[in-house]
């Protein structure tokens, strides 16, 4: 057999194994943003926790190879992935929630990943093919910002089975880049579950009054213009940043806060969307 045919056969076998893994996952949400710094990983982690708290068996796959932050947000950054029968075993973060991230493979937090595109695509495939995810109700995939190697690899692997959740902040400088993300999804045939407007207003902890400290309504306006669902607004709350630094997921430790309730409302909409499309 020629080298080309051998490589083709290996690729087909890998594709088949990936599909077998994906068949055990009922629903996939890919969390995207065309802009960095919008709180996308925080949104992904809290959405996953909220799904798990509802009793759904949930996984979260952190595909930010160069700056993985999900383990820190979930308080498991000191953990390492195990290996069982030649497959990586996800780290259990909370009941019903398992996690895979590049950070869980590194010896220390200062260790950089200096890889080009093909290496990143390869490890993302490994995170599906050679991980013992088991049967999941939901898999939340956190992607780095932009429309480059990692989001493209995720989109190609997950296929049309996945739904996209796009995160933005209200300012125009963010929504301009998020427009590209919407076009990215449409060109690849990925259905957009909706847009989340993060850092949308500040809710006073004392009186409950909400003040728009940044621009207002950019995400909602974007959703209307592109005719995609608007999932909701998450206000700025100091405890969100504090909980991330402390590795205490916000929707779990601050469940009575306004922002946590809004995360939970968004998850309710996502569950309804998934059921309507299934």
ABEGO torsion letter per residue (X at the ends): XBAAAAAAAAAAAAAAAAAAAAAABABBBBBBBABBGAGAAAAAAAAAAAAAAAGBBBBBBBABAABBAAAAAAGAAABBBBBBGGBBBBBBABBGBBBBBAAAABABAABBBBBBAAAAAAAAAAAAAABBAEBBABBBBBBBBEABAAAAAAAAAAEAABBBBBBBBABAAAAAAAAAAAAAAAAAGBBBAEBBBBGBEBBBAAAGBBBBABBBGAAAAAAAAAGBBBAEBBBBBAAAAAAAAAGBBAAAAAAABAAAAAAAAAAAAAAAAAAAAX
